[in-house]
Amino acid sequence: MEMVGDRLGVTSLFVVIGLLGVIVGALPPHIIGSSDEPSALTAGADAAHEGFEGARRVAVLAPVLSPYATINHGLDHVTAISEFVRRTERKSLFGRLFPQLTTLPLAGLMGSDPDPELVLHANPDAVIAWQSQSDPLRKTGYQGLVEIDWASPDRLKTMWDILGRVSGREARATGLWQDAEARRRKLETLLPPGESIKVLPMAAYDDGRLWVGKKDYFLNASLQQIGGINPAREIPYHGPADPEEILLYDPDFIIFTGYDADDNLSGIYGNPVWHALRAVRDKRVYLMPRTSAFNKAVDRTLALVWLAEILHPSLPHMSRTAYREIYAQAYRRDLTDSEIDAALYVKANSGSVGYERFRAAP
């Protein structure tokens, strides 16, 4: 496979595509799906997945590395990732626990776009990708595509189930999902009654750009489950915003989710423009732990617990215990206090009201 990849590198584009088609045609068939970017794995008919379970070499182009690792008990079978996956995961707690993220071969050198030569050089049994990522591979005749469709009604569950099949751990995937649902139901029984609390997911960057999570933002459903509501939830196309728009929302809480920004809140607390906001005056702005929208059993569950504690200070403190239990279950890792402090941004959030409860017990 390596010798073929070397020869392909010196041929013309059309010869590359033709040769790759011949090469992958000789490979055993694997998972084929159909989908639309960002969607939950639409894999077509179930019959299309027969014989594809338990891939031993997987290239992950879509940002679903952490849920795959959760189901698979780690990264042992990951043979390549996209540059985008490496960049978004390496600063998270997940990335710190799996330093091989920085050395896994890349399936493309820019963002999430795959390079067919690099993908096939990694010799994967299956490639997990959005449809827009998989077009270049499909043109070569590659038959190991697992395409994620984020447009289906039950998209997250569909994606989770198929990752279970790709990893050959369907029972574990089902158990992790059921545990996450049980934690959610238990948490909901603890919530105090009351009116919905306005919570705005946003980010402010050093270059002056502002961002707001609006319609279809993944946190909207989580907020609703714990008595919150995003005042921008009906505005299409979450993304860039201006100060006037944010001032009109006047939220009770602001949840900072800007992972490309500096991990601190000085920009919003120190800017007089934002002092008109109730959340800023009351010191109810919080930097949210890094969260994968796709990792139901770990990130989304931990985010739900954390958000509930932020919005409802009367709840017992649960986040640190949840981190220990869930990371042990998902990755067989015993977290230290300093690792949990870093994940919860204990230092960055120290100036926000009530955050002392998230510190480790003396």
Secondary structure per residue as TSV (DSSP state, phi and psi in degrees):
chain	resnum	aa	ss	phi	psi
A	1	M	-	360.0	-39.2
A	2	E	H	-66.5	-41.1
A	3	M	H	-64.6	-40.1
A	4	V	H	-63.1	-44.0
A	5	G	H	-59.3	-38.3
A	6	D	H	-65.4	-42.0
A	7	R	H	-66.2	-38.2
A	8	L	H	-63.0	-32.5
A	9	G	T	-63.0	-18.7
A	10	V	T	-108.5	7.2
A	11	T	S	-97.6	171.6
A	12	S	-	-73.7	166.6
A	13	L	H	-59.4	-41.0
A	14	F	H	-69.7	-36.9
A	15	V	H	-68.2	-37.1
A	16	V	H	-55.1	-51.0
A	17	I	H	-62.7	-42.8
A	18	G	H	-63.0	-45.8
A	19	L	H	-64.5	-41.1
A	20	L	H	-61.0	-37.7
A	21	G	H	-60.9	-40.7
A	22	V	H	-65.2	-43.2
A	23	I	H	-62.3	-53.4
A	24	V	H	-70.9	-22.6
A	25	G	H	-64.3	-24.9
A	26	A	T	-83.8	-12.2
A	27	L	S	-77.0	155.0
A	28	P	-	-65.8	144.4
A	29	P	-	-68.0	146.8
A	30	H	-	-132.1	-142.6
A	31	I	-	-82.5	132.1
A	32	I	-	-122.4	131.5
A	33	G	-	-133.3	178.8
A	34	S	-	-137.6	144.3
A	35	S	-	-171.5	-176.1
A	36	D	-	-133.5	141.0
A	37	E	S	-67.7	166.0
A	38	P	S	-42.0	99.2
A	39	S	S	-134.0	176.2
A	40	A	-	-93.7	139.0
A	41	L	-	-29.2	101.4
A	42	T	-	-91.4	113.9
A	43	A	-	-111.8	18.5
A	44	G	-	70.0	-151.6
A	45	A	-	-71.1	151.2
A	46	D	G	-58.9	-31.7
A	47	A	G	-60.1	-25.6
A	48	A	G	-68.1	-13.8
A	49	H	G	-102.6	-1.9
A	50	E	T	-62.7	129.4
A	51	G	T	83.6	2.5
A	52	F	-	-102.8	-3.7
A	53	E	-	-69.6	151.9
A	54	G	S	72.0	40.8
A	55	A	-	-60.0	135.7
A	56	R	S	-94.6	-17.0
A	57	R	S	-133.9	114.8
A	58	V	E	-125.8	130.6
A	59	A	E	-101.0	130.0
A	60	V	E	-113.8	107.1
A	61	L	-	-96.8	-38.0
A	62	A	S	-76.3	158.2
A	63	P	S	-78.2	54.7
A	64	V	-	-121.7	26.0
A	65	L	H	-64.5	-45.0
A	66	S	H	-67.0	-41.2
A	67	P	H	-65.4	-35.5
A	68	Y	H	-61.7	-44.8
A	69	A	H	-65.6	-34.0
A	70	T	H	-61.7	-47.0
A	71	I	H	-72.4	-36.3
A	72	N	H	-88.7	0.6
A	73	H	T	65.3	33.2
A	74	G	S	127.8	-166.5
A	75	L	S	-106.3	17.3
A	76	D	T	-56.1	-33.6
A	77	H	T	-101.3	7.2
A	78	V	E	-86.1	122.5
A	79	T	E	-107.5	-14.9
A	80	A	E	-166.3	153.3
A	81	I	E	-138.0	163.3
A	82	S	-	-79.5	158.5
A	83	E	H	-62.1	-35.1
A	84	F	H	-63.2	-43.4
A	85	V	H	-61.2	-45.3
A	86	R	H	-60.1	-45.8
A	87	R	H	-65.6	-39.9
A	88	T	H	-80.6	-25.2
A	89	E	H	-95.0	-24.1
A	90	R	T	-69.0	-24.8
A	91	K	T	-89.7	-4.8
A	92	S	S	-83.5	169.9
A	93	L	H	-60.2	-39.0
A	94	F	H	-56.8	-45.1
A	95	G	H	-64.8	-35.7
A	96	R	H	-70.2	-31.5
A	97	L	H	-79.3	-20.7
A	98	F	-	-124.1	75.5
A	99	P	G	-63.9	-14.5
A	100	Q	G	-65.1	-10.7
A	101	L	G	-53.1	-35.5
A	102	T	G	-79.3	-11.8
A	103	T	T	-117.6	-8.2
A	104	L	S	-60.3	139.9
A	105	P	-	-58.4	145.4
A	106	L	B	-92.1	139.6
A	107	A	S	-93.8	7.1
A	108	G	-	-177.6	149.7
A	109	L	S	-99.5	-6.1
A	110	M	B	-134.7	116.6
A	111	G	T	57.4	-132.2
A	112	S	T	-103.4	-1.9
A	113	D	B	-70.3	125.7
A	114	P	-	-81.8	152.5
A	115	D	-	-105.6	112.8
A	116	P	H	-53.1	-37.8
A	117	E	H	-63.3	-44.4
A	118	L	H	-66.9	-38.9
A	119	V	H	-62.2	-50.1
A	120	L	H	-72.0	-27.0
A	121	H	H	-63.1	-31.0
A	122	A	T	-75.0	-11.6
A	123	N	-	55.5	52.6
A	124	P	-	-79.0	148.9
A	125	D	S	-75.2	-32.6
A	126	A	E	-145.1	146.5
A	127	V	E	-122.3	119.5
A	128	I	E	-94.9	119.0
A	129	A	E	-152.5	155.5
A	130	W	E	-68.6	160.6
A	131	Q	H	-61.4	-40.0
A	132	S	H	-64.7	-26.0
A	133	Q	H	-79.7	-28.5
A	134	S	H	-88.3	-11.0
A	135	D	H	-54.4	-46.8
A	136	P	H	-60.1	-36.0
A	137	L	H	-73.4	-37.6
A	138	R	H	-61.8	-35.5
A	139	K	H	-65.3	-23.9
A	140	T	H	-82.8	-10.5
A	141	G	T	92.3	7.6
A	142	Y	-	-63.1	135.6
A	143	Q	-	-113.3	13.7
A	144	G	-	-105.5	27.3
A	145	L	E	-82.2	132.7
A	146	V	E	-114.1	103.6
A	147	E	E	-97.8	131.6
A	148	I	E	-97.3	129.2
A	149	D	-	-115.5	115.5
A	150	W	T	-96.7	21.8
A	151	A	T	-107.0	-10.7
A	152	S	S	-72.6	152.4
A	153	P	T	-59.0	-43.2
A	154	D	T	-105.2	50.6
A	155	R	H	-61.4	-43.6
A	156	L	H	-67.1	-43.1
A	157	K	H	-66.1	-39.8
A	158	T	H	-61.0	-46.6
A	159	M	H	-60.2	-45.6
A	160	W	H	-60.0	-44.5
A	161	D	H	-63.0	-40.8
A	162	I	H	-72.2	-35.0
A	163	L	H	-62.3	-34.1
A	164	G	H	-62.7	-38.6
A	165	R	H	-72.8	-40.1
A	166	V	H	-60.5	-42.0
A	167	S	H	-80.3	-11.6
A	168	G	T	75.3	21.4
A	169	R	-	-126.5	54.9
A	170	E	H	-62.8	-40.6
A	171	A	H	-64.0	-41.1
A	172	R	H	-65.7	-42.3
A	173	A	H	-59.1	-43.6
A	174	T	H	-63.9	-43.3
A	175	G	H	-64.3	-41.2
A	176	L	H	-64.8	-40.9
A	177	W	H	-63.4	-45.9
A	178	Q	H	-63.2	-37.7
A	179	D	H	-64.8	-41.5
A	180	A	H	-63.0	-40.8
A	181	E	H	-66.4	-37.4
A	182	A	H	-65.9	-39.8
A	183	R	H	-63.5	-40.9
A	184	R	H	-62.9	-45.6
A	185	R	H	-63.6	-40.3
A	186	K	H	-64.3	-41.7
A	187	L	H	-61.9	-41.8
A	188	E	H	-62.4	-30.1
A	189	T	H	-70.9	-17.8
A	190	L	H	-91.4	-11.4
A	191	L	-	-71.3	136.2
A	192	P	-	-75.3	152.0
A	193	P	-	-71.6	162.6
A	194	G	-	151.9	173.7
A	195	E	-	-73.1	159.3
A	196	S	-	-63.3	141.4
A	197	I	E	-99.9	128.5
A	198	K	E	-76.9	119.1
A	199	V	E	-128.0	121.0
A	200	L	E	-106.6	116.1
A	201	P	E	-78.3	124.6
A	202	M	E	-153.5	172.5
A	203	A	E	-148.1	145.9
A	204	A	E	-126.8	126.3
A	205	Y	-	-103.3	160.6
A	206	D	T	-61.6	-27.4
A	207	D	T	-86.0	7.4
A	208	G	S	95.8	-8.0
A	209	R	-	-69.3	145.4
A	210	L	E	-123.0	148.7
A	211	W	E	-139.5	141.9
A	212	V	E	-134.7	135.5
A	213	G	-	-77.9	120.7
A	214	K	-	-117.5	-133.5
A	215	K	T	-62.5	136.6
A	216	D	T	69.5	9.0
A	217	Y	-	-66.2	139.2
A	218	F	T	-63.5	-26.4
A	219	L	H	-74.8	-15.8
A	220	N	H	-58.3	-44.6
A	221	A	H	-66.1	-40.4
A	222	S	H	-63.4	-43.8
A	223	L	H	-59.8	-42.5
A	224	Q	H	-63.3	-34.5
A	225	Q	H	-67.1	-22.5
A	226	I	T	-116.4	20.5
A	227	G	T	88.7	14.8
A	228	G	E	-105.6	169.2
A	229	I	E	-152.4	134.0
A	230	N	-	-85.3	116.4
A	231	P	T	-65.8	-12.9
A	232	A	T	-101.8	13.4
A	233	R	T	-64.7	-22.5
A	234	E	T	-97.0	-1.4
A	235	I	S	-86.6	123.7
A	236	P	S	-64.7	155.1
A	237	Y	S	61.0	75.8
A	238	H	-	-59.6	139.7
A	239	G	E	162.9	-139.3
A	240	P	E	-57.0	145.8
A	241	A	E	-143.5	168.2
A	242	D	-	-121.2	162.8
A	243	P	H	-57.1	-39.3
A	244	E	H	-60.7	-40.3
A	245	E	H	-62.9	-44.7
A	246	I	H	-67.2	-39.2
A	247	L	H	-62.6	-33.2
A	248	L	H	-67.0	-32.2
A	249	Y	H	-69.3	-36.3
A	250	D	-	39.4	64.9
A	251	P	-	-73.8	160.3
A	252	D	S	-75.6	-34.0
A	253	F	E	-134.2	148.6
A	254	I	E	-121.1	128.9
A	255	I	E	-109.8	112.9
A	256	F	E	-79.9	125.6
A	257	T	-	-124.7	18.9
A	258	G	-	-85.7	88.3
A	259	Y	T	-75.2	-11.9
A	260	D	T	-90.9	-7.4
A	261	A	S	-87.4	169.8
A	262	D	-	-62.7	143.6
A	263	D	S	-83.0	65.0
A	264	N	-	-155.6	169.4
A	265	L	S	-113.2	11.8
A	266	S	H	-63.7	-30.1
A	267	G	H	-64.1	-34.2
A	268	I	H	-90.0	-39.3
A	269	Y	H	-70.4	-29.9
A	270	G	S	-92.4	-2.5
A	271	N	-	-97.5	116.0
A	272	P	G	-57.3	-25.8
A	273	V	G	-57.0	-36.3
A	274	W	G	-87.9	-3.7
A	275	H	G	-68.4	-13.6
A	276	A	G	-75.5	-14.6
A	277	L	S	-83.0	134.3
A	278	R	H	-58.0	-42.4
A	279	A	H	-62.2	-36.2
A	280	V	H	-73.9	-44.6
A	281	R	H	-60.2	-37.5
A	282	D	T	-87.7	3.4
A	283	K	T	59.5	41.9
A	284	R	-	-112.7	51.0
A	285	V	E	-115.6	130.4
A	286	Y	E	-134.7	137.5
A	287	L	E	-84.2	118.8
A	288	M	-	-80.6	139.2
A	289	P	-	-53.8	144.4
A	290	R	-	-58.3	131.3
A	291	T	-	-135.7	125.8
A	292	S	-	-82.4	126.1
A	293	A	T	-64.6	-16.3
A	294	F	T	-102.7	-10.8
A	295	N	-	-95.8	82.4
A	296	K	I	-57.8	-46.8
A	297	A	I	-75.0	-24.3
A	298	V	I	-112.7	-78.7
A	299	D	I	-61.8	-47.9
A	300	R	I	-68.6	-34.9
A	301	T	H	-68.2	-45.1
A	302	L	H	-65.4	-37.4
A	303	A	H	-63.4	-37.8
A	304	L	H	-64.6	-44.1
A	305	V	H	-63.0	-46.0
A	306	W	H	-62.2	-46.3
A	307	L	H	-62.3	-40.7
A	308	A	H	-61.3	-41.4
A	309	E	H	-67.5	-36.2
A	310	I	H	-65.4	-46.8
A	311	L	H	-76.5	-27.9
A	312	H	-	-127.7	82.5
A	313	P	T	-59.9	-16.9
A	314	S	T	-75.4	-13.8
A	315	L	S	-68.0	151.4
A	316	P	-	-65.4	153.4
A	317	H	-	-73.6	123.5
A	318	M	-	-126.7	-18.1
A	319	S	H	-63.5	-46.1
A	320	R	H	-64.2	-42.0
A	321	T	H	-63.8	-41.0
A	322	A	H	-61.8	-42.0
A	323	Y	H	-59.1	-46.2
A	324	R	H	-62.6	-48.2
A	325	E	H	-65.2	-45.4
A	326	I	H	-72.5	-39.6
A	327	Y	H	-69.5	-32.9
A	328	A	H	-66.6	-41.6
A	329	Q	H	-69.5	-43.0
A	330	A	H	-80.9	-40.5
A	331	Y	H	-125.6	2.5
A	332	R	-	57.8	40.0
A	333	R	-	-119.0	132.7
A	334	D	-	-95.2	109.1
A	335	L	-	-75.4	142.5
A	336	T	-	-87.5	165.7
A	337	D	H	-60.4	-38.9
A	338	S	H	-67.8	-34.5
A	339	E	H	-67.2	-40.0
A	340	I	H	-69.0	-40.2
A	341	D	H	-55.9	-45.4
A	342	A	H	-65.3	-41.7
A	343	A	H	-64.8	-36.9
A	344	L	T	-87.6	0.2
A	345	Y	T	51.7	50.0
A	346	V	T	-59.3	-43.0
A	347	K	T	-69.6	-47.6
A	348	A	T	-62.4	-33.5
A	349	N	T	-91.9	4.4
A	350	S	T	-63.6	-23.1
A	351	G	T	-86.7	-1.6
A	352	S	S	-96.3	146.5
A	353	V	T	-61.2	133.4
A	354	G	T	80.2	2.0
A	355	Y	G	-77.8	-7.6
A	356	E	G	-62.3	-21.4
A	357	R	G	-65.9	-21.0
A	358	F	G	-85.6	-4.0
A	359	R	S	-72.9	156.8
A	360	A	-	-66.1	145.6
A	361	A	-	-65.1	137.4
A	362	P	-	-64.8	360.0
